[in-house]
Amino acid sequence: ILHLYREEYVAEADICMTSNTFMFPETKEVLTTLKQNGAKLGIISTKYKYRIEQFLDLHFPKNFFDIIIGIGEVDRYKPHPDGIHKAIKYLKSKRNEVIYIGDSTVDAQAAERANVDFIGVTHGVTTIQELAHFKNVTIVPDLTPIISLSSKRDLKKYLRRRRVDSIKRYFQFRKHVGYTKKID
């Protein structure tokens, strides 16, 4: 019976998923700038690839993204790092060259498990406090600071600086709420 429910859900989602998907206001400008600066761009999603492509066709030129990994391209989904591993291999990249950007704790978990840098964006429903629990994380309210970065080196420097700031804010938050960690 679960199989029938899934088929019905997919059919219904095919009708409304693309029209109800939106980008954050600065996303197109940021991605275009990154692409112009030579970045390889990929999408790793728990949506079906055909739906992602359907949405992207409305906003970007064909083949704008170097790789798109949807739910059907991996056996294990986020927060498992299979999608990130597959993208790294396909793009012939190194982990220390990868910056994974997302707006959820599932994204942060996947990046942490793949051991890649992560920029957590608090545009959505995920808070600074939720994202601050993860390593290799930089937290930003939106993507606009990335627009001004002209090279991978600039982006890496920005991440290092932001990570230090994020860690400081995180520990200030912990102190403020009286957080204590049990040490084994």
N, C-alpha and C positions, 0 to 999 in steps of 0.2 A: 504493500500500500504506500510505503514511503516513496517508491519509484513513481507512482502516479501523481503524488503530491508534488514531487520535484518537477515533473514534466509540466504540470499545470502552472507552477510558479514561474518556470522559465518562459512559457508562452505568454503569461501576463506581463512579465518583466520586459519581454521583447517589445511590447506595446508602449510602455511608459518609461523605461529606464533612461534612454538617451535624452528624451525631452525633459527629464527631471534631473539631469546631471548638469553641474555648472562648474566653472573654474573660478578660483579666487581672482579678484580684479587685476592683480599685477602678474598673474601667471604667464600669460602669453608674452608679455614684454620681457619677463625674466628668462623664459625658455628661449626666446628669439635671440636675446643678448648672449646667453650661454652658447647657443649653437654658432653664432657669428664669431665667438671667441674660440671656437674649435672644440668645445666640449662634446663628448658623446652622450647622447640622451636616451634614456630608456624608461619604460613604464613597467612596473610590477604591480599587478592588481589581483584582487579576488573576484573581479568581474570577468566575464567571458571576453576573449580577445576581439571577437567580431563586434561586440558592443563598444569596446574601447575605440576601435577603428572607426566605427560609425560616428561616434562623438567627435573624434579628432578630425575626421574629414570635413566637419563643419567649421573648423577653426585653424587648421594647419595645412600646409602643402603636403602632398603625398610623400611618403618616406622621410618626413621631417625627423621622426624618431628612429634611432639606430636599432632598437629592439623593443618589442612589446611582448610581455609575458602575462598571459591571462590565466584564469583558473584551469584551463585545459592543457596548458603547456608544462605543468609540473604535477607531480604526484602528491606532494605535501605543500600546503598553502601557508601563507604568512600566519603566524609568526615564525614558521619554519623558514630557514634561510635558502631553501632550494632555488627560489626565483632569483635571488641575488647571486647565488653561485653560478647559475646558468647564464645570467647576463654578463658576469665578469668573464666567464670562459668565452662566450660568444664574441664579446667586444675585445678580447685579448688584452684585458686590463689587469692591473694589480690591485689587491685590496687597499693598499695605501693611496691609491689614486681615485678611489670611489668615494663619492659623497651621496648618500641616500637621503632623500628629502621626503618627509611624510607628516601627517597631521594626527597620528593616533599612536597609542601605546603598542598596538600590533606592529606598526611600522618600526617603532623604536626597538621592540623585541627582535624583529627580524634582522635589523642592522646590527644589534648587539651580538646576536648569535652568529652572524656572518663576519663579525669583527671588522666592520667598516664604519667610517665617520657618518654621523647622522645629524641632520638639521631637522629639529622638530618645530613645526609651525603651529602656533596657537590660534589660527583663524577659525578652526572648527570647534569641536566640543571638548577637546583635550586641553587640560590646563598645564601651566608651567610646572606645578607641583607633581603632576602625574608623569610628565616627561623627564623631570629631573632625577628620577630614580634609576635612569639608565646610563651606562658608560658610553663614551665616545659621542656625547650629545652636545649640540649647540641648540639653544632655544631662541626663536625669534617670533615676534608677533605677526610678521608677514615676510614676504620674500624680497621686498624692495631694496634692502641693503646689498643684495647680490648683484643687482643691475650695474652698480658702479665698479664692480670688480672686472678687471680686463684680462686676467690670466689665471691659470690654475694656481700659480704661485701666490697671487694675491688672494685667491679664494682659500687656499690652505692657511695663509697667515691670518686671514679673517677668522677662520674656524678655530685656530689655536687661541686667538685673543678672546673670541666669544665663549669658547669652552671654559676658559679661566673665569670669565665673568659669570657664566651660568653656574659653575661650581660654587663660586662665592655666594651667589643669590640663593642657591639651594641650601647651603649650610646656614645662611642667615634665616631662611624660612624654617629650617629644622629647629634652630635655636628659638625662634619666635614662637613656634607652636609647642615647644618643650619636648621635641622628639629626642628619644634616647635609643641607642642601638645596643643590643646585648652583644657583648664580646665573649666569644667562646674560649 
